[in-house]
Amino acid sequence: MTNLEMLEGIDADLLQTYDTRVPRYTSYPTAPQWDAAFTESDYRDHLGALPPNSRLSLYVHLPFCLERCTFCGCNVVISKRRSISDDYLDSIEQEADLLRAAIPAGVEIAQLHWGGGTPNYLPPNEMRRLHAVITDRFPIAEHAEIALELDPRHLTDAQIATLAELGFNRASLGVQDTSERVQQAVNRIQPSECVQRSIDGLRAAGFNGINVDLIYGLPHQTLESWGRTLDEMVDFKPDRVAMYGFAFLPEKLRQQVKLDSDTLPDTRARFELFLAGLRWFTEHGYSHIGMDHFATPTDELSTALREHSLRRNFMGYTTLAGTEGVCLGTSAIAQLSRCFAQSDKHLASYRRSVAAGRLPIDRGMTLSRDDEIRSAVIHELMCFSALDTSRIEARFDGLDFTAYFADECAQLKPLERDGLLHHDGPVIRTSKLGQILLRNIASVFDAYLGKKSPGGASTVYSRTV
């Protein structure tokens, strides 16, 4: 029996048991644990402690969209007043000056990512301006990954030409689902011809990496309609695919109140949608990178997985080991070796902070030794679907994994009995089911899960199935 056949025969009760709400672990500790006790001064101390000649990953958040998709959980500003982005770039420039002054000399950018929102909300002249703001202050390393997120509905030939001219080499396109009925339900009408035109234009302009985002579990999705969406990937030919489960959180995301919960697939149907995607991509030659990500065998992610150099951060899976992550823009997150820091989520107060000469840090966290150990464990699981505990012991002097994590090892026993993993000596290795339910396994090592966030409010995460 193949792995897929085993997954297709999974017991419904077992599936329901593991359909829980836990973090996606793009960081540990996760964002709800950060608080306002971490200040701009703390962030400056961590920036100042960066080694000279550090390689940096720089994320720039561009929050603007012309309209809101009802599935979206991103921090966005809906505006048709196009001058708002030019005003925002004034603040980005001020923040870039502050960031440059806080960082030791000699740093260079090994990874640059514009996210959103909709980065192609910016017209070509503003794209050039933003790029100059960055490159005038931070040199771009040779062979750097320069990427951005794009909305195919609003991508023009002039924007593609400008981005190619500026050196962008990877783009992520939000496709989600190609069914017109599903698109109407989530307020994102996007014909496949629009996506194909964007991909063809990017390829012709020299982009060597095209990523596509899909979402399963959306309103009115069926196996039949989802199959048609998957079949369209033959024409799109993406190098990487992120196939996310829809996070239905109307209690946190007001726009989702508009969605009819009765039209959403149930746990079993969601799992079958995921399996259809897993089957399609593996049968068409893609490597299963982890959880819900796929890449062609020649893509850098597949190489990094084979060479055990894969990494994970707020931009997803990445090949760039040893980079510190800094950021610009409202709500953006910095991920340094010993801390996390997040900028103010509110546009007006973000702009006031940088105008006053302050890095706009709203909250963050300095990691303890326990945080660092658990972060390393969770990172290994999330990136490699396995954990060699001897590697963790070698990294942290004096650590006895079995003794330190005695309670967690006991908690893994039921998961082992249910077929998610096999614990043999120093190695914890996941099954195919465990590879899909990595978040459930990683959550065993989360010391904060189930506790109140520092602000006192409970946190709701997305479902694991």
C-alpha positions as CSV (number, residue, x, y, z in Angstrom):
1,M,0.0,0.0,0.0
2,T,1.4,3.4,-1.0
3,N,1.7,6.4,1.4
4,L,-1.2,8.1,-0.4
5,E,-3.4,5.0,-0.1
6,M,-2.7,4.9,3.6
7,L,-3.6,8.5,4.0
8,E,-6.8,8.1,2.0
9,G,-7.8,5.3,4.5
10,I,-7.2,7.3,7.6
11,D,-9.8,6.8,10.3
12,A,-12.3,9.7,10.5
13,D,-12.1,9.9,14.3
14,L,-8.4,10.0,14.2
15,L,-8.5,12.8,11.7
16,Q,-10.9,14.7,13.8
17,T,-8.7,14.3,16.9
18,Y,-5.8,16.0,15.1
19,D,-7.8,18.7,13.5
20,T,-6.8,21.2,16.2
21,R,-5.8,24.8,16.2
22,V,-2.1,25.4,16.7
23,P,0.5,27.9,15.3
24,R,2.1,27.5,11.9
25,Y,5.5,28.0,13.6
26,T,7.1,30.4,11.2
27,S,8.7,31.5,14.5
28,Y,9.1,30.3,18.1
29,P,7.9,31.8,20.4
30,T,5.0,32.7,18.2
31,A,3.7,36.2,17.7
32,P,1.0,36.2,20.4
33,Q,3.7,35.8,23.1
34,W,5.5,39.0,22.2
35,D,4.5,42.1,24.1
36,A,5.0,45.8,24.6
37,A,7.6,45.3,27.3
38,F,10.1,44.8,24.4
39,T,10.8,48.4,23.3
40,E,12.6,50.3,20.5
41,S,15.6,50.5,22.8
42,D,15.8,46.7,23.1
43,Y,15.5,46.4,19.3
44,R,18.3,48.9,18.9
45,D,20.5,46.9,21.2
46,H,20.0,43.7,19.2
47,L,20.6,45.6,15.9
48,G,23.8,47.1,17.3
49,A,25.0,43.7,18.3
50,L,24.9,42.3,14.8
51,P,28.3,41.1,13.6
52,P,29.9,43.5,11.1
53,N,29.5,42.3,7.5
54,S,26.3,40.4,8.4
55,R,24.1,39.0,5.7
56,L,20.6,40.4,6.1
57,S,17.1,39.4,4.9
58,L,15.0,42.5,4.4
59,Y,11.2,42.4,4.4
60,V,9.3,45.5,3.3
61,H,5.6,45.6,4.0
62,L,3.4,47.4,1.5
63,P,-0.1,47.2,3.0
64,F,-2.3,48.7,0.3
65,C,-5.0,46.9,-1.7
66,L,-7.7,48.3,-4.0
67,E,-10.3,45.9,-2.4
68,R,-10.5,43.3,0.3
69,C,-10.6,39.6,-0.4
70,T,-12.8,38.0,2.3
71,F,-10.4,35.1,2.9
72,C,-7.4,37.3,3.7
73,G,-5.8,37.6,7.1
74,C,-3.0,40.0,6.2
75,N,-2.6,43.5,7.6
76,V,-4.0,45.6,4.7
77,V,-5.2,49.1,4.0
78,I,-8.0,49.4,1.4
79,S,-7.7,52.6,-0.5
80,K,-8.4,53.9,-4.0
81,R,-6.6,57.1,-3.2
82,R,-3.4,56.2,-5.0
83,S,-1.4,59.1,-3.5
84,I,-1.5,57.2,-0.2
85,S,1.4,55.0,-1.3
86,D,3.6,57.9,-2.2
87,D,3.0,59.4,1.3
88,Y,3.8,56.0,2.8
89,L,7.2,55.8,0.9
90,D,8.1,59.0,2.7
91,S,7.8,57.1,6.0
92,I,9.6,54.1,4.6
93,E,12.5,56.3,3.7
94,Q,12.6,57.8,7.2
95,E,12.5,54.4,8.7
96,A,15.3,53.1,6.4
97,D,17.5,56.0,7.6
98,L,16.8,55.0,11.2
99,L,17.5,51.3,10.5
100,R,20.7,52.0,8.6
101,A,22.0,54.1,11.5
102,A,21.2,51.4,14.0
103,I,23.1,48.6,12.2
104,P,26.9,48.1,12.1
105,A,28.7,48.9,8.9
106,G,29.4,46.4,6.2
107,V,26.1,44.6,6.1
108,E,24.6,43.4,2.8
109,I,21.2,42.2,1.7
110,A,21.1,38.6,0.7
111,Q,17.3,38.4,0.5
112,L,14.9,41.2,-0.3
113,H,11.2,40.6,-0.2
114,W,8.3,43.0,-0.8
115,G,5.1,41.7,0.7
116,G,1.6,43.0,1.3
117,G,-1.0,44.0,0.8
118,T,-0.4,44.3,-2.9
119,P,3.2,45.5,-3.8
120,N,2.1,46.1,-7.4
121,Y,-0.3,48.7,-6.0
122,L,2.8,50.9,-6.6
123,P,3.1,52.4,-10.0
124,P,6.5,52.0,-11.8
125,N,7.9,55.3,-10.6
126,E,7.2,54.4,-6.9
127,M,8.7,51.0,-7.4
128,R,11.9,52.7,-8.6
129,R,11.8,55.1,-5.7
130,L,11.4,52.3,-3.1
131,H,14.2,50.3,-4.6
132,A,16.5,53.3,-4.5
133,V,15.6,53.9,-0.9
134,I,16.8,50.4,-0.1
135,T,19.9,50.2,-2.3
136,D,21.2,53.6,-1.4
137,R,21.4,52.5,2.2
138,F,22.0,48.7,2.0
139,P,24.1,47.0,-0.7
140,I,22.6,44.1,-2.4
141,A,24.7,40.9,-2.3
142,E,25.7,39.2,-5.6
143,H,23.2,36.5,-6.4
144,A,20.7,37.8,-3.9
145,E,17.1,36.6,-4.0
146,I,15.0,39.6,-4.8
147,A,11.3,38.7,-4.6
148,L,7.9,40.2,-4.2
149,E,4.2,39.2,-4.0
150,L,2.0,40.1,-7.0
151,D,-1.7,40.4,-7.7
152,P,-2.2,39.2,-11.3
153,R,-5.4,41.3,-11.6
154,H,-3.5,44.5,-11.4
155,L,-0.1,43.6,-12.8
156,T,0.9,45.7,-15.9
157,D,3.5,45.2,-18.6
158,A,5.1,48.4,-17.4
159,Q,5.4,47.1,-13.8
160,I,6.9,43.8,-15.0
161,A,9.5,45.7,-17.1
162,T,10.3,47.9,-14.1
163,L,10.7,45.0,-11.7
164,A,13.0,43.2,-14.1
165,E,15.1,46.4,-14.6
166,L,15.4,46.6,-10.8
167,G,16.8,43.1,-10.5
168,F,13.8,41.2,-9.1
169,N,14.1,37.5,-9.9
170,R,11.3,35.7,-8.0
171,A,7.6,36.5,-7.8
172,S,4.7,34.9,-5.8
173,L,1.3,35.1,-7.4
174,G,-1.9,34.7,-5.4
175,V,-4.1,32.3,-7.3
176,Q,-6.0,30.6,-4.5
177,D,-8.6,28.9,-6.7
178,T,-9.6,29.2,-10.4
179,S,-13.3,28.3,-9.9
180,E,-15.5,31.3,-10.7
181,R,-18.0,30.3,-8.0
182,V,-15.3,30.2,-5.3
183,Q,-13.8,33.4,-6.5
184,Q,-17.2,35.2,-6.2
185,A,-17.6,33.9,-2.7
186,V,-14.2,35.3,-1.5
187,N,-14.5,38.5,-3.6
188,R,-11.5,37.8,-5.8
189,I,-12.6,37.5,-9.5
190,Q,-9.4,36.5,-11.3
191,P,-9.7,34.6,-14.6
192,S,-7.1,32.1,-15.4
193,E,-6.1,34.0,-18.5
194,C,-5.1,36.9,-16.3
195,V,-2.8,34.6,-14.2
196,Q,-1.3,33.0,-17.4
197,R,-0.7,36.4,-18.9
198,S,1.2,37.5,-15.8
199,I,3.3,34.4,-15.6
200,D,4.2,34.6,-19.3
201,G,5.2,38.2,-18.9
202,L,7.3,37.5,-15.9
203,R,9.1,34.6,-17.6
204,A,9.7,36.6,-20.7
205,A,11.2,39.4,-18.5
206,G,13.7,37.0,-17.0
207,F,12.2,36.0,-13.7
208,N,13.7,32.6,-12.9
209,G,11.3,31.7,-10.0
210,I,7.5,31.8,-10.1
211,N,5.7,30.8,-6.9
212,V,1.9,30.2,-6.8
213,D,-0.3,30.3,-3.7
214,L,-3.3,28.1,-3.5
215,I,-5.9,27.8,-0.7
216,Y,-8.0,24.7,0.0
217,G,-11.0,24.8,2.3
218,L,-12.6,27.8,0.7
219,P,-16.4,28.3,0.3
220,H,-18.0,26.0,-2.3
221,Q,-14.8,24.1,-3.1
222,T,-15.4,20.5,-4.2
223,L,-13.0,17.8,-5.3
224,E,-14.2,18.3,-8.8
225,S,-13.7,22.1,-8.9
226,W,-10.4,21.8,-7.0
227,G,-9.2,19.2,-9.5
228,R,-9.8,21.7,-12.3
229,T,-7.7,24.3,-10.4
230,L,-4.9,21.8,-10.0
231,D,-5.0,20.8,-13.6
232,E,-4.4,24.4,-14.6
233,M,-1.0,24.2,-12.9
234,V,0.2,22.3,-16.0
235,D,-0.1,25.5,-18.0
236,F,1.1,27.8,-15.1
237,K,4.3,25.6,-14.5
238,P,5.1,27.2,-11.1
239,D,8.5,26.5,-9.6
240,R,7.1,26.5,-6.1
241,V,3.6,26.1,-4.7
242,A,2.2,27.0,-1.2
243,M,-1.1,25.1,-0.7
244,Y,-2.5,26.7,2.4
245,G,-5.5,25.5,4.4
246,F,-8.1,28.3,4.6
247,A,-8.0,29.9,8.1
248,F,-11.6,30.7,8.9
249,L,-11.3,33.0,11.9
250,P,-14.3,35.3,11.8
251,E,-13.8,36.1,15.5
252,K,-10.5,37.7,14.6
253,L,-11.0,38.8,11.0
254,R,-14.1,40.9,10.5
255,Q,-14.3,40.5,6.8
256,Q,-14.8,36.8,7.1
257,V,-18.1,37.4,8.9
258,K,-19.5,37.8,5.3
259,L,-18.7,34.2,4.5
260,D,-21.4,31.5,5.0
261,S,-19.8,28.8,7.2
262,D,-22.3,26.3,5.8
263,T,-20.5,26.5,2.4
264,L,-17.1,25.5,3.9
265,P,-15.8,22.0,3.5
266,D,-15.8,19.9,6.7
267,T,-12.7,18.3,8.2
268,R,-12.9,15.2,6.0
269,A,-13.6,17.2,2.8
270,R,-10.6,19.6,3.6
271,F,-8.3,16.6,4.1
272,E,-9.5,15.1,0.8
273,L,-8.8,18.4,-0.9
274,F,-5.3,18.5,0.5
275,L,-4.7,14.9,-0.5
276,A,-5.8,15.7,-4.1
277,G,-3.2,18.5,-4.1
278,L,-0.5,16.3,-2.6
279,R,-1.3,13.6,-5.2
280,W,-1.3,16.0,-8.1
281,F,2.0,17.7,-7.3
282,T,3.9,14.5,-6.4
283,E,2.6,12.8,-9.6
284,H,3.8,15.8,-11.6
285,G,7.3,15.6,-10.3
286,Y,7.3,18.2,-7.5
287,S,9.1,17.6,-4.2
288,H,7.1,17.8,-1.0
289,I,9.1,20.3,0.9
290,G,7.1,20.2,4.1
291,M,3.6,20.4,5.3
292,D,1.9,22.2,2.4
293,H,4.8,23.4,0.2
294,F,6.0,21.9,-3.0
295,A,8.9,22.7,-5.4
296,T,10.3,21.4,-8.6
297,P,13.3,19.1,-8.1
298,T,15.7,21.6,-9.5
299,D,14.4,24.5,-7.4
300,E,16.7,25.8,-4.6
301,L,14.2,24.7,-1.9
302,S,14.5,21.1,-3.1
303,T,18.2,21.3,-3.1
304,A,18.2,22.8,0.4
305,L,16.0,20.0,1.7
306,R,18.3,17.4,0.3
307,E,21.4,19.1,1.7
308,H,19.8,19.7,5.1
309,S,20.2,23.5,4.8
310,L,16.5,24.4,4.5
311,R,15.3,27.2,6.8
312,R,11.9,28.7,7.8
313,N,11.0,32.3,8.6
314,F,8.1,34.7,8.2
315,M,8.4,34.6,4.4
316,G,8.0,30.8,4.5
317,Y,10.7,28.2,3.6
318,T,14.0,29.7,2.5
319,T,17.4,28.5,1.5
320,L,19.3,31.3,3.2
321,A,20.9,30.0,6.3
322,G,22.8,32.4,8.6
323,T,20.9,35.5,7.7
324,E,19.4,37.9,10.2
325,G,16.0,39.3,9.3
326,V,15.2,43.0,9.5
327,C,12.2,44.9,8.2
328,L,10.6,48.2,7.0
329,G,6.9,49.2,7.1
330,T,3.8,48.9,9.2
331,S,3.2,45.5,11.0
332,A,6.5,44.2,9.5
333,I,8.5,41.7,11.6
334,A,12.2,41.5,12.3
335,Q,13.6,38.1,13.2
336,L,17.1,38.3,14.7
337,S,19.0,35.4,16.3
338,R,18.0,36.5,19.8
339,C,14.8,38.5,19.4
340,F,11.7,39.2,17.4
341,A,10.3,42.7,16.9
342,Q,7.2,43.9,15.2
343,S,6.4,47.3,13.9
344,D,3.2,49.2,14.7
345,K,0.2,47.7,12.8
346,H,-1.6,51.1,12.5
347,L,-0.6,53.2,9.6
348,A,-1.1,56.6,11.3
349,S,0.8,55.8,14.5
350,Y,3.5,54.0,12.4
351,R,4.0,57.2,10.5
352,R,4.1,59.4,13.6
353,S,6.8,57.2,15.1
354,V,9.2,57.4,12.2
355,A,8.5,61.1,11.8
356,A,9.6,61.6,15.4
357,G,12.8,59.6,14.8
358,R,11.8,56.4,16.4
359,L,12.0,52.9,15.0
360,P,8.3,52.0,15.1
361,I,8.5,48.9,17.3
362,D,5.2,48.1,18.9
363,R,6.1,44.8,20.6
364,G,8.6,42.0,20.6
365,M,10.5,39.5,22.6
366,T,14.1,38.6,23.7
367,L,14.6,34.9,23.6
368,S,15.6,32.9,26.7
369,R,17.9,29.9,26.5
370,D,14.8,27.7,26.8
371,D,13.2,29.6,23.9
372,E,16.3,29.1,21.8
373,I,16.4,25.3,22.5
374,R,12.7,24.8,21.7
375,S,13.0,27.0,18.7
376,A,15.8,24.8,17.3
377,V,13.7,21.7,18.0
378,I,10.6,23.0,16.3
379,H,12.6,24.4,13.4
380,E,14.2,21.0,12.7
381,L,10.8,19.3,12.7
382,M,9.2,21.9,10.5
383,C,12.0,21.9,8.0
384,F,13.0,18.3,7.8
385,S,10.0,16.3,9.2
386,A,12.5,14.7,11.5
387,L,14.6,15.5,14.6
388,D,18.0,14.2,15.4
389,T,18.2,15.0,19.1
390,S,22.0,14.5,19.1
391,R,22.2,17.6,16.8
392,I,20.3,19.6,19.3
393,E,22.6,18.4,22.1
394,A,25.7,19.3,20.1
395,R,24.3,22.8,19.5
396,F,23.5,23.5,23.2
397,D,26.3,22.7,25.5
398,G,25.4,20.5,28.4
399,L,21.9,19.7,27.2
400,D,20.6,16.2,27.8
401,F,17.6,16.0,25.4
402,T,15.9,13.1,27.0
403,A,16.0,14.6,30.5
404,Y,15.2,18.1,29.4
405,F,12.2,17.0,27.3
406,A,11.1,14.1,29.5
407,D,7.5,15.4,29.6
408,E,7.4,16.1,25.9
409,C,8.8,12.7,25.0
410,A,6.0,11.2,27.0
411,Q,3.5,13.3,25.2
412,L,4.8,12.0,21.9
413,K,3.8,8.4,22.7
414,P,0.2,8.8,21.7
415,L,1.2,10.4,18.4
416,E,3.6,7.5,17.8
417,R,0.8,5.0,18.5
418,D,-1.4,6.9,16.1
419,G,1.2,6.6,13.3
420,L,2.4,10.2,13.1
421,L,6.0,9.4,14.0
422,H,8.6,6.9,15.1
423,H,11.0,7.6,17.9
424,D,14.0,5.3,17.6
425,G,17.0,6.2,19.8
426,P,18.1,9.8,19.2
427,V,16.0,10.2,16.0
428,I,12.3,11.2,15.9
429,R,11.1,10.6,12.3
430,T,7.7,11.5,11.0
431,S,5.4,9.3,8.8
432,K,3.7,10.7,5.7
433,L,0.7,11.5,7.9
434,G,3.1,13.2,10.4
435,Q,4.7,15.2,7.6
436,I,1.2,16.7,6.9
437,L,0.5,17.2,10.6
438,L,3.9,18.6,11.5
439,R,2.2,21.4,13.4
440,N,0.6,18.9,15.8
441,I,4.0,17.3,16.5
442,A,5.9,20.6,16.8
443,S,3.3,21.9,19.2
444,V,4.3,19.3,21.8
445,F,7.5,21.3,22.3
446,D,5.7,24.7,22.6
447,A,5.9,25.8,26.3
448,Y,3.5,28.7,25.7
449,L,0.6,26.9,24.0
450,G,-2.6,27.0,25.9
451,K,-1.5,29.9,28.0
452,K,-2.9,33.4,27.8
453,S,-1.0,35.8,25.6
454,P,0.8,38.6,27.5
455,G,-2.1,41.0,26.7
456,G,-4.5,38.7,28.5
457,A,-6.5,37.6,25.5
458,S,-6.7,34.0,24.3
459,T,-5.3,33.3,20.9
460,V,-7.1,31.5,18.0
461,Y,-4.9,29.7,15.5
462,S,-5.8,28.1,12.2
463,R,-6.8,24.5,11.9
464,T,-4.2,21.8,11.2
465,V,-6.3,19.9,8.6
